[in-house]
Amino acid sequence: MRTPTNMSRSIEALPEPDEVAKQRSRELSSHIAERCAEKGGMISFSEYMQIALYLPGLGYYSGGAQKFGMAGDFITAPEVSALFSRCVARQTAQIIAEMDRADILEFGAGSGVMAADILLELECLGELPANYFIVELSAELRVRQRQTIEAKAAHLLEKVHWLDGLPAQSIQGVVIANEVLDAMPVECFRINNGAVEQLCVFAEAGQMQARYRKAEKNVVDQVRLIEQRRQKPFENGYCSEFNPAIRAWLSSLESVLNKGVVLLIDYGYPVQEYYLDERDSGTLICHYQHRAHADPLWYPGLQDITAFVDFSSVAHAAVEAGFEVSGYTSQAMFLMGCGLAELHQALASDDPGRQILLAQQIKTLTLPSEMGERFKAMALSRRVDIPMIGFSMQDYRNRL
């Protein structure tokens, strides 16, 4: 869960990185400066975010620092409790039971704990996939994921295969993306006297600076489309962001998923809630050692940069790509539909400490004030038509 334990919007409250980390950030900043020079002095914010997060060897997700868990910068649901992954596995089992042969493709596998727990639960359910593919560009994370799976489910490691990109051949089965969309680069925009401006990054005297300038046509078009969907124009001074890559990403998935379901779990809102009048500073936020702040230029490569997901935009892009939106609900309702209460009951014991820990985990996963309502689950299907258990408790598709 990219909600750190210490909520501070100021970089003054952040711990100072060590000298090794600072040097890595300086190297990344040099790459950004070179890219700015190549592009005439500036780059779009989305390109800056792409470099800061994903530049091989130096970007936040491709560098060697710990990112997940209490030793990292934020906590994700699979690290909160294995119950999360076991519920996802139950939904996955229902889908692959409809197929003669099925694979699983996971994006954003993090530490590998979700992959291990899903495989173990699928083994118990008698619905193991033929292959468990993990799309992972970071060599460091691949090593960590392998170590985690080997430690928790060594006998199932042979089913796991790491990929640099989408499979070369089409597959059928389930695509899992937990907290993936929020880490995709976004374009930031501002309304200035009715005109659309976009945020760009400059490198001047070795320092990163961000400024708004007249927006390119593709940014203007997307902002006007958002205004149509929210059914009113933005007020002067309104700032927010959008994901420019979601349509292409879903189209690429559709091209390799011959039959199956894409399960998306992330924090976000439908368009009417995402672009509320009062949410006029957007949702972009940065995380470093369990502290949140609002400066994406602070030590590039050392911090996570993220934004909430506009699930209405995801739904529109999915339909355009050839998917059917088969379900949309809160994380709490998804987990309950997948048997969270039943799994909890099966773990009941006489150990008070164990029971308190389980109760705390379930509260974190399901309470509205924690992850339960802020996080959503969405199912995008292709040639699969079944009433999916994860969306049986409550379906919010009418809100999209």
Buried (B, 14 or more C-beta within 10 A) or exposed (E): BBBBEEEEEEBEEBEEBEEEBEEBBBBBBEBBBEBBEEEEEBBBBBBBBBBBBBBEBBBBBBBBBEBBBEEBBBBBBBBBBBBBBBBBBBBBBBBBEBBEEBBBBBBBBBBBBBBBBBBBBBBEBEBBBBBBBBBBBBEBBBEBBBEBBBEBBEEBBEBBEBEEEBBEEEBBBBBBBBBBBBBBBBBBBBBBEEEBBBBBBBBEEEEBEBEBEEBEEEBBEBBEBBBEBBEEBBEEEBBBBBBBBBBEBBBBBBEBBEBBBBBBBBBBBBBEBBBEEEBBEBBBBBBBBBBBBBBBBBBBBBBBBBBBBBBBBBBBBBEEBBBBBBBBBBBBBBBBBBBBEEBBEEEEEEEEEEBEEBEEBBBBBBEEEBBBBBBBBBBBBBEBEEEBBBBBBBBBBEBB
